Amino acid sequence: MTFEPVKPEIQPNAPVVSFGRPKQVNPAQQRSDPIQQPLSPPLPVESLETPLLAGSLTVLPSEQPAVPEIAGFIQSQRALAESGHPENIRRAFIQLSQLYEHRQLGETERAMMQPILDMLALQVIYARDTHILEPPYRVKPGETIESIARDFDLTPTLLRKINGLPESRALPAGTTLKVLYGQFDAQVSTKRQELTLLLGGLYAGRFACSLSQTGVPAQGGEFYVTNKTDRSIALNNGLLLGTANSRNTTIVFADHDAREIFDILSERSVIVLE
């Protein structure tokens, strides 16, 4: 068996390209000025703060032996990630994100890769002082968290969380923020019973879920958020993402996980059910 490496040479300014589903746009929420920015050159990694997502899944080891070529590739990305160099961290994150849904990836390789990818997502996306995808943003006079979040296609709550800003705090001009270009989307695997967050095709975390006995369609598809509250997310096919305490929920998450997911996904997000 020959393993096909996933984009082994990614230049520092190259845009993200994923083997997974292309980023979609909710037709009901299309912008007149869609944000499709290339990645900026990375800046030096600063101290890593407590990440936003703690992770809620436990990957059980598989008895199936790993494919040597894939295992070797994963280990090479681990070495890049552990080098501490921003460009290497960025490259490993992009390549492992692309590998996550690769057709040749088995459960053994997935279990081997998952801790590395989870660590990279926490560091690159959610840690406050690591500016690996975009340079720090300096707040201009008159700007607010809401206006900046809108410009970057993020939820204001997520932007506040990443930067450790309480709801009541004002945003003086000159403040330095960590920013990312959204939007966040998600894939729900009914087989693995987990939701995977995606940021422009990049892996952005995963959460365990359970499926109700009724209401989940037999066939998958691509669906759009039609209504979002702090308790649930409704899709255009009638599915409802929420907690066990929410009425008519079809895809159920633990309370803490649901709060994190709802803070990240927006009314522009696309949800793929597989």
N, C-alpha and C positions, 0 to 999 in steps of 0.2 A: 504494500500500500504506500502510495506516495502522497505526502502531505504538501499542500500548496500553501506556502507562507502568505500571510496576510499583509500586503503592502509593506515589505521589509524596509524600504527606504522612504521615509516621510520627511520632507524638508520642513524647516522651522515655520515657514509662512504658508504651508499648504493648507487648504481648507479640509475639513473633516469629510471623509468619504466612508460610508458604511456599507457592508454587505447585507445589512438588514433592510427592512422596509424603508423606502425613502420618506423623508419628513413630509407629512401631509398638512393641509390647511383646512380647518373647519370652515366650510363655505359660508356658514351663517355668521362667522366672525372675521372675515377677511379684512385686512387693513388696506388702506389706499397707499400706504408706504411700508410694504413688507420689509422686515429687517433680515437681510441675508449677508451678514458681514463675515469676511474671512477672519481667521484667527490672527491675532497680533503676536509679534515676537514675545516670548516669555521673559519675565523679569526674575531676578534672583529670589529663591524661596526663602521666606522669613520663618519665624517660629510658628509652629503648627498649633492652633488653638483647638479646643474641644470641638469635634465635628458635630454637624447638625443631626445626622442620622446615626443611630447606634446599631442598626441592623437587627432583624427579628427572625432570621432563618438559620437553621442548623443544617449544614450539608453532611449527610451521612456518607461515609466512604463506600465505594462500590467494589465488589469483588472482581469486576472485569479488569484485566490488565490494561495499562495505559499504552497508547500507540507511541512508540519511541520518538518519532519525528515531532508529533504534537507536544509531547511532554518536554522535549528538548527546547522547542520554540517557547513554551510557557516559561521554562526556567531562564531562558535568555531575556525574556521581558521582566522577570523578577530581578535579574541582575541590573537591568536598566533602571528599574524603579528604585532599587536600593542604592544606586550610585549617588543620589542626592542632587544631581544636576538637573535644573528645570527642563532643559530640552529633552533629556533622557526620560524624565518622569512623564512629560507630555507625550512623547513617542510611544512609550510603553502603554500609557492609558488609551491612546487612540487604537493601537494595534490589538490590545486585548479586548477593547470594546467591539472591534470588528470581528474578532474570533468568537465572541460570546454566542452568536447564533449561526456560526459556520456549519455547513452541512456535514463536515467531517468531525465535529466535536461530539464525543461521547460523554456519558455521565461521569466516567472516571476522570477524564480531562477537565470536565466542568468543575468537579469537586476540587481538583488540584488548582485550578485557576481562580476560583471564586474568592478565596481570602485575599489574593493579590489585587484583584479587580475592585473588591469592596474597599480595601485600604486606599487604592488610588482614587476612587470616586470621592471618598471622604476628604482626601487631601486636596484634590484638584478643584472640586466643585463647591464643597461646603465649608472647608476650613477658612477662617477669616483672613489670615495673612499670607495666603499663598496665591499669587497672581500669575498663574501658569497659562490660562487660556486668554486672558485679557489683562492689559496693564491696569494699575489702580486708577480710579476715576475721582477727579477733584470736583466737588460740588460747586456749581456756579450760583451767583446771587439770584434769589427768587426760586430756586429749585427746591423740590420736596421729594421725600421718599416716593410718593405716589407718581410724580411726574418722571422721575428717573426710572422707576420700575416700568412705567408705560413705555418709555423710550427703548428699554432693553427687553421688553416683552416678558417680564417677570411679574409675579404677584408682589405687592408691597410687603406682605407678611414675610415672604421668603427673603426678600432683600434685607429686611430688618434683622431677621434671624441670622443670616450669614454674617452680617456686620455687628451683631451683638447690640443692636439698638432697641431700647424699650419703646413702647408705643407712644409714651408721653414726651420723648426727647425731641427737641427741635433739631434742625439740620443746618448749622451755620455754613455760610459760604467758605470754601477752602477745606472742608472736611474731606478726608480720603476714604473712599469706599471700595470694597471688592465688588466687581460686577461680572456678569455673564450675559451672553446673548441667548434669550429663550427662543422658542417656547419649549416647555417640557411636555412630552407626550408619554404614553404608557402602552405596554403590551401585557395582556393577561393570559397566562398559560393555564388552561383548564387541566392539562395533564399534570403539570408540576404544582398547580394550585399556588401560584405566586404572581404578583404584579411587578413588572420591571419598568422602572422609570427610564426615559431616554431624553437626552438633551441634544437635539440636532443629530441624532444617530449615535451619540455617545452614551454608554452605560452610566446611569445616574442613581443606582440603588435598587433594592428589591424588597418586597414585603410579602409575607405569607398571607394567603386568603383562603376562604372556604366558599363553596357554592351552595346556594339554596337548592332544594329539591325541585322547585318549580320556577319557571320564569327564565332560566338560562337557555338561550337558543342552542340547538344541536349543532348548527353550523356557525363557524366563526365569521368574522368580518371586521370592517373598519367603521367605527361609530364616533359620534361627535357629542360633546358636552352641550346639553341644552339648558341645564340649570345647575348652579353650584351654590351650596350653603356651607355653613361650618359643621354640618352634620351629615351631609350626603351629596353625591354627585349623580345627576340624572343624565342618561344618554338618549339619543334620538330613537333608539330601538326599544325603549321602555326599561332597559336595565337600570338598576339603582345600586350605586356603590355606597356602602355605609357600614355601620357597626351593627352588632346583634340587637341593639336597642332601637335601631331605626326601623320604621315600618316599611314593609314590602321590599326590604333589601335583598338583592339577588347575589351580589358579590360582597362578602362580609370580611371585615378587617378588625383586628384588635383596636380598642379605643385609641391608644397612643399612636399606633401606626396610621389609623384613619386621619388623625389630626395632622400628622406630618404630610401625608399624601395630599390632603385637601389644601394645605398651605402652599404646596408646590404646583399642583395642577391648576390651570386657569380655565376660563370659559372659552378659550381658543384651543384647548388641548384636544388631541385626537387619541382615542382609545382603541387599540386593536385587540380583538378577542380571538385566541387561537385554540 
